[in-house]
Amino acid sequence: MEFYMKLPRNKKEFALFLTVIGSWIGNRQVSMEPIQMFFYKWPRNIVISFIVEAFIAPPIARMVMLKMHKINDKT
């Protein structure tokens, strides 16, 4: 089995992992708190990720791609 097949495949899986791992990184300690509070924090995290992907990321990506195309057209 290839390595890339073991990676999370969608937003829900990323949110699952990052709810716990992100808390550990942010708090700079590994504890059971993120696992115990998982069902309270995960719905908020998944909603935030969908909102960011739906409303914030696309305009930024379009602006970056527009600038990249303008730079490439000049050369």
TIMI-169957 format. One record per residue: residue number from 1; x, y, z of N, C-alpha, C in turn; residue in three letters. Coordinates in nm, 3 decimals, decimal comma. Example, Ala and Ser with C-alpha at 12.3 -4.5 7.8 and 13.67 -1.06 7.14 Angstrom:
// TIMI-169957
GUMI   i     nxx     nyy     nzz    caxx    cayy    cazz     cxx     cyy     czz  aa
GUMI   1   1,319  -0,569   0,780   1,230  -0,450   0,780   1,320  -0,330   0,780 ALA
GUMI   2   1,285  -0,225   0,708   1,367  -0,106   0,714   1,290   0,003   0,787 SER
//
This chain:
// TIMI-169957
GUMI   i     nxx     nyy     nzz    caxx    cayy    cazz     cxx     cyy     czz  aa
GUMI   1   0,084  -0,117   0,000   0,000   0,000   0,000   0,089   0,124   0,000 MET
GUMI   2   0,058   0,216  -0,086   0,136   0,339  -0,099   0,108   0,432   0,019 GLU
GUMI   3   0,206   0,518   0,048   0,194   0,610   0,162   0,076   0,705   0,146 PHE
GUMI   4   0,059   0,760   0,026  -0,046   0,860   0,007  -0,186   0,804   0,030 TYR
GUMI   5  -0,203   0,675   0,020  -0,333   0,614   0,042  -0,370   0,613   0,190 MET
GUMI   6  -0,272   0,631   0,278  -0,299   0,630   0,421  -0,331   0,769   0,476 LYS
GUMI   7  -0,313   0,871   0,395  -0,339   1,008   0,440  -0,489   1,034   0,447 LEU
GUMI   8  -0,532   1,129   0,531  -0,674   1,164   0,534  -0,721   1,209   0,396 PRO
GUMI   9  -0,840   1,167   0,358  -0,886   1,190   0,222  -0,985   1,305   0,207 ARG
GUMI  10  -1,037   1,358   0,316  -1,135   1,465   0,300  -1,133   1,559   0,420 ASN
GUMI  11  -1,216   1,662   0,414  -1,218   1,764   0,519  -1,257   1,708   0,654 LYS
GUMI  12  -1,349   1,614   0,655  -1,393   1,559   0,783  -1,279   1,486   0,853 LYS
GUMI  13  -1,203   1,408   0,777  -1,091   1,336   0,838  -0,984   1,433   0,887 GLU
GUMI  14  -0,955   1,538   0,809  -0,859   1,638   0,855  -0,908   1,705   0,983 PHE
GUMI  15  -1,036   1,738   0,988  -1,091   1,802   1,108  -1,082   1,709   1,228 ALA
GUMI  16  -1,105   1,580   1,204  -1,093   1,484   1,314  -0,951   1,484   1,371 LEU
GUMI  17  -0,852   1,472   1,283  -0,713   1,469   1,329  -0,670   1,602   1,389 PHE
GUMI  18  -0,703   1,711   1,323  -0,652   1,840   1,367  -0,721   1,892   1,493 LEU
GUMI  19  -0,841   1,844   1,523  -0,905   1,882   1,648  -0,820   1,836   1,766 THR
GUMI  20  -0,766   1,716   1,757  -0,683   1,662   1,865  -0,539   1,709   1,851 VAL
GUMI  21  -0,479   1,687   1,735  -0,337   1,720   1,716  -0,315   1,871   1,724 ILE
GUMI  22  -0,405   1,949   1,667  -0,392   2,095   1,674  -0,397   2,147   1,817 GLY
GUMI  23  -0,480   2,084   1,899  -0,485   2,124   2,040  -0,354   2,092   2,110 SER
GUMI  24  -0,297   1,977   2,079  -0,168   1,941   2,140  -0,060   2,039   2,099 TRP
GUMI  25  -0,058   2,074   1,971   0,045   2,169   1,923   0,021   2,307   1,983 ILE
GUMI  26  -0,103   2,352   1,985  -0,133   2,484   2,038  -0,105   2,497   2,187 GLY
GUMI  27  -0,131   2,391   2,262  -0,107   2,394   2,406   0,036   2,354   2,443 ASN
GUMI  28   0,111   2,307   2,346   0,249   2,261   2,366   0,260   2,151   2,470 ARG
GUMI  29   0,158   2,067   2,477   0,163   1,951   2,565   0,062   1,848   2,514 GLN
GUMI  30   0,094   1,723   2,536   0,004   1,616   2,498  -0,076   1,579   2,623 VAL
GUMI  31  -0,207   1,592   2,612  -0,294   1,559   2,725  -0,419   1,490   2,671 SER
GUMI  32  -0,501   1,443   2,761  -0,626   1,377   2,722  -0,740   1,476   2,701 MET
GUMI  33  -0,720   1,603   2,735  -0,827   1,702   2,726  -0,888   1,712   2,586 GLU
GUMI  34  -0,806   1,721   2,477  -0,869   1,730   2,345  -0,952   1,607   2,310 PRO
GUMI  35  -0,912   1,492   2,359  -0,989   1,370   2,331  -1,118   1,370   2,413 ILE
GUMI  36  -1,109   1,413   2,539  -1,228   1,419   2,624  -1,327   1,525   2,576 GLN
GUMI  37  -1,278   1,635   2,523  -1,364   1,745   2,477  -1,393   1,737   2,327 MET
GUMI  38  -1,358   1,626   2,265  -1,366   1,613   2,119  -1,505   1,645   2,066 PHE
GUMI  39  -1,609   1,586   2,122  -1,744   1,602   2,067  -1,801   1,741   2,091 PHE
GUMI  40  -1,738   1,820   2,177  -1,779   1,959   2,196  -1,708   2,050   2,096 TYR
GUMI  41  -1,583   2,016   2,063  -1,502   2,103   1,978  -1,513   2,070   1,829 LYS
GUMI  42  -1,531   1,944   1,794  -1,525   1,904   1,655  -1,633   1,969   1,569 TRP
GUMI  43  -1,759   1,975   1,612  -1,859   2,040   1,525  -1,824   2,185   1,493 PRO
GUMI  44  -1,775   2,259   1,592  -1,734   2,398   1,568  -1,621   2,402   1,467 ARG
GUMI  45  -1,522   2,314   1,482  -1,408   2,314   1,391  -1,448   2,281   1,248 ASN
GUMI  46  -1,538   2,186   1,229  -1,576   2,148   1,093  -1,658   2,260   1,029 ILE
GUMI  47  -1,743   2,328   1,105  -1,820   2,440   1,050  -1,727   2,554   1,010 VAL
GUMI  48  -1,629   2,584   1,095  -1,533   2,689   1,062  -1,457   2,654   0,935 ILE
GUMI  49  -1,415   2,528   0,922  -1,340   2,489   0,802  -1,425   2,500   0,676 SER
GUMI  50  -1,553   2,464   0,684  -1,640   2,477   0,567  -1,663   2,624   0,531 PHE
GUMI  51  -1,680   2,709   0,631  -1,701   2,852   0,605  -1,577   2,913   0,540 ILE
GUMI  52  -1,461   2,880   0,595  -1,336   2,933   0,538  -1,320   2,887   0,394 VAL
GUMI  53  -1,345   2,758   0,370  -1,328   2,707   0,234  -1,432   2,763   0,138 GLU
GUMI  54  -1,550   2,792   0,187  -1,655   2,841   0,098  -1,646   2,990   0,069 ALA
GUMI  55  -1,606   3,071   0,168  -1,616   3,216   0,151  -1,483   3,291   0,154 PHE
GUMI  56  -1,384   3,241   0,222  -1,259   3,315   0,237  -1,152   3,267   0,140 ILE
GUMI  57  -1,133   3,137   0,128  -1,025   3,084   0,045  -1,044   3,110  -0,105 ALA
GUMI  58  -1,163   3,095  -0,164  -1,175   3,115  -0,309  -1,136   3,254  -0,358 PRO
GUMI  59  -1,179   3,364  -0,294  -1,137   3,495  -0,344  -0,986   3,514  -0,336 PRO
GUMI  60  -0,924   3,465  -0,230  -0,779   3,477  -0,217  -0,711   3,396  -0,326 ILE
GUMI  61  -0,759   3,275  -0,349  -0,699   3,191  -0,453  -0,716   3,254  -0,591 ALA
GUMI  62  -0,833   3,312  -0,619  -0,854   3,378  -0,748  -0,759   3,496  -0,766 ARG
GUMI  63  -0,739   3,575  -0,661  -0,649   3,689  -0,668  -0,506   3,644  -0,695 MET
GUMI  64  -0,463   3,541  -0,625  -0,326   3,489  -0,645  -0,309   3,436  -0,786 VAL
GUMI  65  -0,406   3,360  -0,834  -0,397   3,304  -0,969  -0,398   3,415  -1,074 MET
GUMI  66  -0,479   3,519  -1,055  -0,482   3,632  -1,147  -0,345   3,699  -1,155 LEU
GUMI  67  -0,284   3,723  -1,040  -0,151   3,785  -1,039  -0,047   3,694  -1,104 LYS
GUMI  68  -0,056   3,565  -1,077   0,039   3,471  -1,139   0,025   3,472  -1,291 MET
GUMI  69  -0,098   3,473  -1,341  -0,119   3,475  -1,485  -0,071   3,605  -1,547 HIS
GUMI  70  -0,091   3,717  -1,479  -0,041   3,844  -1,530   0,112   3,844  -1,538 LYS
GUMI  71   0,177   3,790  -1,438   0,324   3,781  -1,438   0,371   3,689  -1,551 ILE
GUMI  72   0,304   3,576  -1,569   0,343   3,482  -1,674   0,317   3,538  -1,813 ASN
GUMI  73   0,212   3,619  -1,829   0,182   3,677  -1,960   0,286   3,782  -2,001 ASP
GUMI  74   0,347   3,849  -1,904   0,449   3,950  -1,934   0,578   3,887  -1,982 LYS
GUMI  75   0,606   3,765  -1,940   0,733   3,701  -1,979   0,719   3,618  -2,102 THR
//
